[in-house]
Amino acid sequence: MRRTTSLGMAVALSAMLLAAGAVLGLTDAQVTRGAAVFEQSCATCHGSSGNDGFATPLKGPGTLVRFASTRELYDYTSATMPLAAEGSLTERQYLDVIAWMLAQRGQATGNVELSLATLDSTPLHGGTVTTPTTAPSPAATPTAAPAPAAAPTATAVAATVATATPAPQQWPTTCVDLNDIVEAHLGNDDNVGIYQRVFGDQAEQGCQNDHRDDVRAVFSWAFDQTAPSADPGTQDLAWPTDCVDLNDIVENHLGNEGNVGIYQRTFGDQAETACRNDHREDVRGVFGWAFGDVTSSAAGLPLSTVETVVHS
């Protein structure tokens, strides 16, 4: 007997349901569960109504047009959401919240829940059901993140970010940490640990003396100061030039590859504004030494002592 593949079973099931006149896609109970998932895991960024937050609107005219199908929406959501906790929900929770989004778009409910088998037969746009000749694997991850929808204003981002629920991450806590992370990022492996080897117990002081002007040039925004010009004689390496750069470098260093570029994907042109709102206090705590702010300096503290926040 020929073995039926999971893809073949999904297409066959969809065909049988259509022939039987069943409504494909979602049920009232599933939409109710999806609403609970949305409130718990999505509303912080997208707003309580799905279109009143600082992140991409999920309902209303012109929304979700970057996705060609319900499966593409599912693949993207399950791979990249929630923010800073990508892939942390269960398969059922992702399906339920997609069902909730479809209901908000006017999709009728019926007697069959949205599942991996019915994703391809459940329309996302215009109510047209299509059964593709070749469907992607249910666990497929998009090769490229879709472009974000129109970005909100900087004022709206700042106002909403301040109330979001934070999730802890680690940023460099000292000048030496930052230097080593950036050196590793640039592939200058011989320079990783160079301050510790040359200065020993005075490594942090040596790094701060070398990079004080550079830190001031990069992070003056966190201290409400006009950025001074970096002294080109102190170092010739490409330190992070803004909040988004630093976030991406550190996320990559920590192995959080899914978080690299997350601000750009979520906030578009307002990525830097959102990142600065998220990380202002962390930058003040870590790099206060460069601005004469001793009380906020975290220099010399263990890595676990200072944590940053990335909104989920």
Buried (B, 14 or more C-beta within 10 A) or exposed (E): EEEEEEBEEBBEBBEEBBEEEBBBBBBEEBBEBBBEBBEEBBBBBBBEBBBEBBBBBBBEEEBBEBBEBBBBBBBBBBBBBBBBBBEEBEEBBBBBBBBBBBBBBEBEBBEBBBBBBBBBBBBBEEEEEEEEEEBBEBEBEBEEBBEBBEBBEBEBBBEBBEEBEBBEBBBBBBBBBBBBBBBBBBEEEEBBBBBBEEBEEEBBBBBBEBBBBBBBBBBBBBBEEEEEEBBEEEBEBEBBEBBBBBBBBBBBBEEBEBBBBBBBBBBBEBBBBBBBBBBBEBBBBBBBBBBEBEEBBBBEEEEEEBBBBBBB
